[in-house]
Amino acid sequence: MRILGSTTSGFTAAALTLPVLATTLLALPAPASASTPLPDPAVRWEKCTGTGLDPRQECADISVPLDHAKPRGPQTTLAVSRIRSESPDRRRGTLLIIPGGPGGSSINDPSGKGKKLPQSVRDAYDIVGFDPRGVGRSTPVSCGLTHDDLALVNVRGWPAADGSIDKNTETARRLAAACATNGGEVMRSISTRNEARDIDRIRQALGERRLSAWGLSYGTYVGAVYAQMFPHRTDRWVLDSSGDPDPKRVARGWLANYEIAVEDAFPDFAAWAADPANPDRLAATPAEVRPMFLALATRLDRAPIPWAGANPAELNGNVLRQTLLDSLYSVTRFPALAKLMAAARDGRELPAANTPPDQVMQNSVAVTGATICNDVDAWPATDPAPYARDVARSRAQYPLTAGMPRNIWLCAFWKDKPRERPTRITPDGGPSNVLMIQTRRDPSTPLAGALKMREAFGARARMVTVDTVGHGAYVANGNACGDDAVTTFLLTGERPARDKAC
């Protein structure tokens, strides 16, 4: 999951091997009839404002209940966007892009990710994005944190250089108190189940009997929950880069998985960084890259380098470790990481930092915390000692992540308890219309977690595993085998008869 994004150096912050090509044909949706709902006339579509958007992208606001159990009670607003089918005579429905995060947005994705979709998919669907509850233009929330508290290495909970979590415990307590004071009722209403309900209101407002969806990262969990809560309102359901849906742990398990995921993905960076043809080569052999990275991080723990524009304003060991995590999301980020490492190693001027504005981080931290903490009560707060023990074990076994995935977090001190139990994904919960796609070496949602999602869905799903590194698989890495499997499913409903390796 993209649990908060990177803040430095230009980085954004986020197997079953049966190669059987046979397919199974899914039933097509029924044609429109007198019983097909019509678009909500109260939804007013207007041209979106912003830079770099496709001029065809339209935006609208949709009202949804703050509490879906009280549909006539107080309302909140969802910002929604769309680019209509480019070939209306071939249109078959709506493809909703469910963003990652928690705290991510797909409001600009019809102009962004949508452009990467094959023309045939853009002809077949209206491409729709949205800001989830509390995000961006959808009644944004904030915890009112200080600039220092918004540093990603503080929010994420990277332990001190000696492994101590005392400062992390203080920070988590302070962040939780700020969110309780400043978050308001919208923040208290944020959860994965409510996002699924909000999506169903989007479906109704668009006048669709059923939705197709492309969920990415955390969006796969939202998509899975929607498919469990509203199974017969799903059409063709694509889940790209999935985590373990274990209802006892949910996001605490996703955070813990980073220790495995980064280890899975690092060898790809090491091989790239030792390639003789690489102008940013760091070492003569891949085996040298790991000890080089660990030694550099340890050196920066002792002697950070000033870094203007970053938050914190230095390159320390944990900032380098966080930058590694974010860089493994895509091979296109490898060169920037290598340049940063080389500059720090050789004593040269560091590349310019690219830190998101505090306002962006305020919103991201608030929604991430609210979603994770409101979903499940999985962070015991009685004593930090168990966290310290888990961190020590993780640091010894997985030094690349230095214990961060097992550390205490603001949920340990969250003031509100979850209002509902998490959703359990089951194989008998709906139609067989889910296609999962997953890279084999994902630094955020490792294959082991995706296989747990696959197991939970049972016969409802098929899974395509792509032999590459990175977070995000469909139209993301040039793997024609994986891309074709998803495109075929979206256009025809056909999936591989068995799980497939690409």
Secondary structure, 3 states (H helix, E strand, C coil): CCCCCCCCCCCCCCCCCCCCCCEECCCCCCCCCCCCCCCCCCCCCEECCCCCCCCCCEEEEEEEECCCCCCCCCEEEEEEEEECCCCHHHCCEEEEEECCCCCCCCCCCCCCHHHHCCHHHHHHEEEEEEECCCCCCCCCCCCCCCCHHHCHHHHHCCCCCCCCCHHHHHHHHHHHHHHHHHCHHHHHHCCHHHHHHHHHHHHHHHCCCCEEEEEECHHHHHHHHHHHHCHHHEEEEEEECCCCCCCCCCHHHHHHCHHHHHHHHHHHHHHHHCCCCCCCCCCCCHHHHHHHHHHHHHHHHHCCEECCCCCCCEECHHHHHHHHHHHCCCHHHHHHHHHHHHHHHHCCCCCCCCCCCHHHHHHHHHHHHHHHHHHCCCCCCCCCHHHHHHHHHHHHHCCCCCCHHHCCCHHHHCCCCCCCCCCCCCCCCCCCCEEEEEEEECCCCCHHHHHHHHHHHHHHEEEEEEEEECCCCCCCCCCHHHHHHHHHHHHHCCEECCCEEC
